[in-house]
Amino acid sequence: MLIQVSRTGGFAGIPRDCEVNTSGRPDAAEWEDLAETALADGAAAPPTGVPDGFRYRITVDGRTTHCADPQLTDAQRALITRVLKEGA
């Protein structure tokens, strides 16, 4: 499963894109469950968000959802944090 996260907005407005491919990872099932939950909790269109807040686009195997601070669910926040930390 290919999980991609794009972050835009924030005070500096610097975009960031990262991805993680779960194929062959020993923790693939955990990543995939988290990704499916995050997708289900998102919106089809980018939300408005708040001034200087981050907006996110999460794409999992070609399926995309959008979310924004401060309305992230626990699953979205966990997935975004993991992908931005471990992704390339």
C-alpha positions as CSV (number, residue, x, y, z in Angstrom):
1,M,0.0,0.0,0.0
2,L,1.3,3.4,-0.9
3,I,0.5,6.1,1.6
4,Q,1.1,9.8,0.6
5,V,0.7,12.9,2.7
6,S,0.9,16.4,1.4
7,R,0.9,19.3,3.9
8,T,0.3,22.9,3.0
9,G,-0.3,26.1,4.9
10,G,1.1,26.9,8.3
11,F,2.9,30.2,9.3
12,A,5.7,29.9,6.7
13,G,3.5,28.3,4.0
14,I,6.1,25.8,3.0
15,P,4.6,22.6,1.5
16,R,5.8,19.2,2.4
17,D,5.2,15.9,0.6
18,C,6.1,12.4,2.0
19,E,5.2,8.9,1.3
20,V,5.5,5.4,2.8
21,N,5.2,2.1,0.9
22,T,4.0,-0.6,3.3
23,S,5.0,-3.5,1.0
24,G,7.3,-5.8,2.9
25,R,7.2,-4.0,6.2
26,P,6.7,-6.1,9.3
27,D,4.2,-3.5,10.5
28,A,2.3,-3.2,7.2
29,A,-1.1,-4.3,8.7
30,E,-0.9,-1.6,11.4
31,W,-0.1,1.1,8.8
32,E,-2.9,-0.1,6.5
33,D,-5.5,-0.2,9.3
34,L,-4.5,3.4,10.3
35,A,-4.6,4.6,6.7
36,E,-8.1,3.1,6.1
37,T,-9.5,4.8,9.2
38,A,-7.9,8.1,8.3
39,L,-9.4,7.9,4.8
40,A,-12.9,7.2,6.2
41,D,-12.7,10.2,8.5
42,G,-11.7,12.8,5.8
43,A,-13.6,15.0,3.4
44,A,-13.8,14.9,-0.4
45,A,-12.8,18.5,-0.8
46,P,-10.2,20.6,1.1
47,P,-11.7,22.1,4.3
48,T,-11.2,25.7,5.1
49,G,-9.2,25.2,8.2
50,V,-7.9,28.1,10.3
51,P,-5.4,30.9,9.6
52,D,-1.8,29.7,9.7
53,G,-3.1,26.1,10.2
54,F,-2.0,23.1,8.2
55,R,-4.1,21.5,5.6
56,Y,-3.5,17.9,4.5
57,R,-4.2,15.7,1.5
58,I,-3.9,11.9,2.3
59,T,-3.7,9.6,-0.7
60,V,-3.8,5.8,-0.2
61,D,-3.4,3.7,-3.3
62,G,-5.0,6.4,-5.5
63,R,-7.9,7.2,-3.0
64,T,-7.7,10.8,-1.7
65,T,-9.2,12.6,1.3
66,H,-8.6,16.0,2.8
67,C,-8.4,17.3,6.4
68,A,-7.1,20.3,8.3
69,D,-5.9,21.4,11.7
70,P,-7.4,21.6,14.3
71,Q,-10.2,19.2,13.2
72,L,-8.0,16.1,12.7
73,T,-9.2,12.8,14.1
74,D,-6.8,10.7,16.2
75,A,-6.3,8.4,13.2
76,Q,-5.5,11.2,10.8
77,R,-3.1,12.9,13.3
78,A,-1.3,9.6,13.9
79,L,-1.0,8.7,10.2
80,I,0.2,12.2,9.2
81,T,2.8,12.3,12.0
82,R,4.1,8.8,11.1
83,V,4.3,9.5,7.3
84,L,5.9,12.9,7.8
85,K,8.4,11.4,10.2
86,E,9.3,8.1,8.4
87,G,8.4,9.0,4.8
88,A,10.7,10.2,2.1
